[in-house]
Amino acid sequence: MRIFKFGGASVKDAEGVKNLVKVLKSVGHENTLVVVSAMDKTTNAMETIIANYFDNDKELQSSIQDVKKFHNAILLDLFENEGHPIFKKLTAIFNELSSFFDRNKSPDYNYVYDQVVGFGELISTTIISAYFDLIGIKNNWLDVREFIKTDNYYRNAKVNWDLTQELISKKVNKNELNITQGFLASDSNNFTTTLGREGSDYTAAIFAYCLNAENVTIWKDVPGVLNADPRYFENAKLLNQISYREAIELAFYGASVIHPKTLQPLQRKEIPLFVKSFLNPKNNGTCVGKGITLDPLIPCFIVKKNQVLISLSSLDFSFIVEENISEIFNLLHQYKMKVDVIQNSAISFSVCVDNNYDNLDKLLMHLKAKFKVTSYTNVSLYTIRHYDRAAMQHLEQEKTILLKQIFDETLQIVTK
């Protein structure tokens, strides 16, 4: 059994869907499970729909229609006959979306987010499965919510591994081509949950673990894992091989090619992960597995934008000790802040966080009751793995450095 994952960029239009078919024909699709994300920028469009539901009801239906028009255009390119059943299927999915808004009574943004945002994946996989049928590729369309079960921590749900293993083992036919959605799952009440943004890679890893897959391939618009994001750094180089440990380090620090949660289940069963280009499927790409730490051994650059740096000091110049640090971390957990960097001295404590749940003001108000607080928003966190002097000097050039930390083979700086 092999697991393939195709992201939104690979199926951004009708040509992308046709290219997906070319990839499968090129590398084979027997005994394969294909995980597919929402098409192109659909997740962003779904987030606009959610925002309109809460704050701009007059634009709600218009924003839904924008998403429907985008997918209808793809249908018209893929299916010449407008009488094909896929058109009615798509209409039914959008009717279900509108019906949710009509009946929903919950004011909880995170719950609503998870019930709505996943329609992008349901739509993309429904279209692709129907296109496979049209051109004679037999496949099983699977609703991933019937297989991956989680708690109800909406927008970043935790997998119930025992139940998920049982469902996947019993219900997935390993001898056929299966297609399912990334990113989505469901809780014990069968409400939709999500695995965190970019969680489709994690979906692939979950299926791989539960099915004892031979390997996982993530198909991207880049030749593999690069030592830097080419959007922010020049002259990015391909990494031929990475160990699980090194890849987990890179993911932890924010490397965008591999989702942070993806690697742990693969490492436990030593399932190789390949990152390849859907434009050149025969190229080797990058292999993540057991063995060489990094090939070639060169500095790897990572940047995380839109961070928040919070600096605390005691009001009476007393030491910040274990009791204070424990309280600070309890508050960070309470307000759902993802911690990326920590630095402390005798009377100060600094932390760089992701404010994904928009709880910063509440957190700062709470902290100011006991500490002197300084905060910087919209800062950037840069990390270099396997840094050298040249890489360090290049990164620090023409930047205002708010925090700097060096340990082992890793350098991190926070800049304005």
Secondary structure, DSSP 8 states (H G I E B T S, - for coil): -EEEEE-GGGGSSHHHHHHHHHHHHHH--TTEEEEE--STTHHHHHHHHHHHHHH-GGGHHHHHHHHHHHHHHHHHHH-S-TTSHHHHHHHHHHHHHHHHHHH-----HHHHHHHHHTHHHHHHHHHHHHHHHHTT---EE--GGGT-BB-S-TTS--B-HHHHHHHHHHH--TTS-EEEESSEEE-TT--EEE-STTTHHHHHHHHHHHHT-SEEEEEESSSS-BSS-TTTSSS--B-SEEEHHHHHHHHHTT-SSS-TTTHHHHHHTT--EEEEESSSTTS--EEEESS-SEES---EEEEEEEEEEEEEEETTS----HHHHHHHHHHHHHTT-EEEEEEE-SSEEEEEEE-TTS-HHHHHHHHTTTEEEEEEEEEEEEEEET--HHHHHHHHTT--EEEEEEETTEEEEEE-
